[in-house]
Amino acid sequence: MEINFVKNDVAKGVWRTALDAVFPVFCARCRLEGELLCVDCRGATVIETLANKCPFCERETSSGATCRRCDRSTSLDGCLALAHYAEPGVKGVIKNWKYNSNRQCEEFIASWLRRSNINNVLQNLPWVVVPASLHSARDRERGFDQAVILSNLIGHELSIPVKPALRRRKRTVPQASLGDRRRQVGELHGSFTIVSNPPPYVLLVD
């Protein structure tokens, strides 16, 4: 049994070496060949929870809350981000995860959650994490639903429950393919159906 374990590890190493030779891996931040995120870039990647502005007009608010003026025209109470999307390490890993189906990216995302101060930013309320799930067709294409996985990572890190209360009923154009001017608040209205009673305090994860 011990010999088989060693043989399996050797086989995995040979297989990984063969894959790297055919499909080389480049660092998502500096493009150095070898790892998805090299050691230097792991340390250089800035994780800073963004929670001091209204998500609509960018006025300063606490805990990323929607300001009073914008609150009149939206049902979104606030928005938190784990980091600046322009941060090269974050952007590279997220793109590899979503569009190259690289599941190794989840290890980095989980480590970033542990490094963040998101637990200190949230108000002390009985939160429930609800994923904004993919349309079933896109889920089949990608092979996994990143909103569900991210919700489970957040739920585990913050020790709060996860509830799949939404189902995407309409397949929409990926937001990444739209320019900033074409992205409009409310364009996803009617895209989801509530499949269970929504909790009173929701962390909606997209």
N, C-alpha and C positions, 0 to 999 in steps of 0.2 A: 504494500500500500504506500509506503514511504517512497519507494522507487518510482512508482507511477506518478506520484505528485511531482517529483523532480522532473520526470520526463515531460509531463504536461507543461511545466513552467518553461522548459527548454523549447518545446514545440511552439509555445506562445511567443517566446522571444524571437525564434526564427521567423515565424509568420509576421510578426510586427516589423522585423528588419526588412523582409521581402516587400511588405506594403509600403514602407518608407522609401524603399528604392524606386518603386514604381510610381507612388503617389507621395512625393516629399511634402513634409509639413513645414510651414513657415510661420514664424511668430506673427500674431495678429496685430502687433503694435509696431515692431521694428523690421519685420520681414526677414529676420535671421532664420536660416534653415535649422530645423531640429525639433522645436516644440511649438505647441499652439500659442503659448505665452512663455517666453523665456524668463529665466530667473530675474534678470535685471528689470525687465518690463513688469513683472509681477509686483516688484517693490515700487516701481515708478507710477503704476496706475493709481490715479487719485479717486478714492471713493468718498464722496461727500454728499450726504443726503440733502436734497434740495427741498426746503420746506419753509421758506420765508417770504414767498410771494404768492399773490393771487394767480391762479393758472390762466386767467383770461386777460387781465390788464397789467399784471406784474407789479401791482402796488404791494408794498410790504405788508404782510400779514403773519400771524403766528400759525405754526403747524401747517403751512401751505393752504390755509383756508381761503375760500372764495370771498372776496370783499363784499361789503354790503351792497354796493352799487351793482356789481355783476350778479349777485345772488338773486336779483329780481328777475333775471332772464334765463336762469339755468337751474337744474336740479342737482348739479354736482357741488357738493359742499367743500371740496378741496382736493388737492392733488399732491402726492409725494413722488419724488424720483430718487433712485438710489445713487445716481451720479449724472454728470453732464453726458449727454449722448455723444457730444463731440470729443469726449475723452477717447483717444485712439485705442487704448486697450479694451475699454468697454465696447466701443463701436465694433471693433474687429471680432471680438468674441461673440457678441450678439448676432452679427451677420453670419458667422460660421455656424452658429447654432440654428438659426431660423432657416437659412437658405442652403446650407451644406449638410444639414442634419447631423452635425457633429455633436454627439451626446457628451463628449468629454467637457464641453463648455459648461455643463451644469455644475461640475466640480468648482469651477472658478466663480460662478454666480453664487453658489452656496457659501464660498469663502468670503465673497464681498458682503453678503448679508451679515455674516458674523462680524465683519469689520465695521459695518455701518452703525449709526446711532439711531436707527429707525424706531427702535423700541422706546427710546427716550423722547422722541418727537411726537409720537401718537398720544392723544389724550387717553386717560385711563377709563375706557369704556368696554362693554362686552362685545368686542369686535368679532365678526365672522368673515372669513376670506371667501370671496365669490369670484371664480374665474370667468373672464369674458371669452368663452370657448371659441375655437375655430368652427367654421362650417364643416360638416361631416366630409364633404368632398375634398376640402383642403387638408383636413386631418389625414385622410387616406393618402393624399399625394405626399405629404411631409413625413408621415409615419408616426407622428406624435403631436400632441397639442401643447405648445409651449406655455400657454396661459394656465393650464391645469398643473403642469409640472412646477411652474414658478409659484403658483398658489400653494402647492404642497410644501415647497421649500420655505416659503414665508410662514406658513402655518406651523411648521416644525420649529423654525428658529424663534418665533414669537410665542409659541405654545398656545395658539388659538385655533379653533376649529375651522375646517374648510367645508363649504357647502356648494355643490354644483346647482345653483338655483336658476341658471339661465341656459337657454338653448338658442344657438344662432339659427335663425330661420331663413336668412337671406345671405347669399354669398356676395360680399362687397369687394371692391377693388382694394388691393393692399395699399395701406397708407404710405409705405415706403416708396411706392411708384408715383405718388402724387407730389407735385411741388407745393411749397408752403402756401402759395396763394390759392391753391385748389382745395386745401384742407379746410373745411368749414365746421364750426361747432354745430352739432345737431345732424350732420349728414348720416349718422348711423341710426337715427331714429327709425324704429320699425324693424331693425335687424335682429332683435332678440325677442324670445318669448320666455316669460316667467314660468318655470316648471314646478316650483314649490314656493311656499310662503317665504317672502324675503325677510331676512333678519332686520331688526331695527337699526343696527350699526354695521354697515357693510364696508369692507375693504375690497373694492373692485379691482381685479388684477388683469392687466392687458399686456 
